[in-house]
Amino acid sequence: MVRRWVVPVWAVLLAVLLLGPALGPGYLLTYDMVWVPDLALRSDFLGAGTALPRAVPSDAVVAVLDEIVPGMLLQKVVLLGTLVLGGLGAAWLAGRSTLARLVAVSVYVWSPFVVERLWIGHWPLLLCWAVLPWLVREGVRLRADPRIGATLPFLLVLGSLSANAGLMSAATLLAVGATRRTAPRLVALVAAANAPWVVAGLLHAGTATSATTGSVFGLGGEGSLPGPVAALTLGGIWNAEVVPSSRTVLALPLALTVVLLALAALGARPLLRRLGRRTTGALCALWVVGYAVAVLSWAAPGAVAWLASTVPGGGLLRDGSRSLALCAPLLAALVAAGVERCADRCTDRELRVVVGVAGALVPLALMPAATWGISGALRPADYPQEWADARQALGAGHGDLLVLPFTSYRAPEWNHGHKVLDPLPRYLRPNYVVDDRLFVDGRAVPGEDPRVPDVLAALALPTPTARAHALADLGIGAVARDRTVPTTATYDAEVAGTPVFTSAALEVVEIDAPLDQREVPRAWWWALGVAWAAFAGLVLLGCWNVIHVMLTRMTTAVGSG
Amino acid sequence: MQAFFLILASMLVGGSVATFTVVGLVNSQTAPPDQSPASVSDPTLDYGTTN
């Protein structure tokens, strides 16, 4: 009985230890992770905006879910649930041995990939990472029983909340589960799960190329480790600011690499015996693809940047180390099998336990800085009360919203000075236009939204009235100005309008000029409607299958009673 | 063989505790200040820094 709960308890414990203060009251706002109390569903979240739909379908899904669960609680559930789900999935990959399952949980959860992507705020990618072992499990099941089952539709939805995530989830399910019999059905399911971002991306195909300067997002080295070596332990994110200190000091990352590779080598044969050729082969193929894409962005950043700037959708490859999620299931399974093999050589039961505990603690010991919210880097914050008042005053607004200063990232004092994508546009209710350029090492990486240069040109006009007319011509009906952010005339200028909210820190004005409403072509709505119907259909299929399973069990229970 | 594993495991468990302590101490004493806000002359904030 106790043994049954050891692994789930360990998974929860690790998740709590990793998130630490982030689970406290408030919103965790870190880099790209923006959660607000009540995210309003708006047409741009469905993919109808002018910018490349990078947050489709994640924003829309959150906007719907936070109608049921408050945003703050939903964020905690997503973060904690993601880590626990990932850990338990890895435990399944490790077989029946409690010892191996504990090790698999540690290796899977306490990894540089998880820590770095958590810090930079890529939660849809982490959700994908969490469902990958479960998709492997479903794939194995489907080869024996081609029925879709109750959990697969939900796993695909959770694993496809962004473009990269959707592709990796699809690849994993198809690699493990596709047979002549199951392939058509699985392809249909995968297509439905990915339909919103695929269709929204196709509608933006004209602007769906990235700048060549995007090569800065390739796999990077960590401390003394070059990128390809760091990637062996699933590290190597491009942004050095989100690399935990344990990965850059002393010889800890080197030791982690040596230990994990040695254990993985020991575990190769037992894993092949247990999972069989087909599943092990699929896991190996996924590892090769994930590692190759990551290393390609390190070895040939120019080629990847060319691809991103030439082929629509090629930008999916530019943040190369994202693909390392595909390497995680095999690594965890191999290391767990390696520790189990070591333990099997011990005849003494107590010694087996010591070996197991040591194996489960190795990842923590060699990356201790991840502890307690990455040594305190993950701290929740409360939004200023003025933001709620401004939201109330503006309401749904007329036309789109422009937030000034026209820069994308903030480091508000109320967020402990931590960087975050400006949360104000998401906090308020209308569609918005933001500067989608990114600045890395002081250099600008151009964005894709065609309205951004027009907004900058409008702000450069000589009078507030001229600016108001130019912005209204772009479909912008309101301007919110964060007065706490340092700015210059290039990114901020007075716009003629009627104030609807004014405080020391925040001002919202409705533009006094005839508004040229942005029209979304009818064909776009049809295409997006079909895509979202397919996505929603997948959720309904999951619900139907859950009800069916419950009814079957009840009938069986009554029959046997 | 068992003795070897016992020594190895003991080293790992002991090393874990020691590493946690040392790195935690070093981190707490050498942590950089919170990120400074954008400067007045250039309000754009770097999304990140490469190595």
Interface residues (C-beta under 8 A of the other chain):
Chain A: Y31 I120 V216 G220 G221 E222 W238 N239 A240 E241 V242 S245 S246 V249 L250 L252 C342 R345 C346 T347 D348 L351 V354 V355 V357 A358 G359 L361 V362 L364 A365 L366 P368 A369 T371 S375 P405 T407 S408 Y409 R410 A411 E413 H416 G417 H418 K419 L438 F439 V440 D441 G442 A444 V485 P486 T487 T488 Y491 D492
Chain B: M1 Q2 F5 L6 L8 A9 S10 L12 V13 G15 S16 T19 F20 V23 G24 V26 N27 A31 D34 Q35 S36 P37 A38 S39 V40 S41 D42 P43 T44 L45 D46 Y47 G48 T49 T50 N51
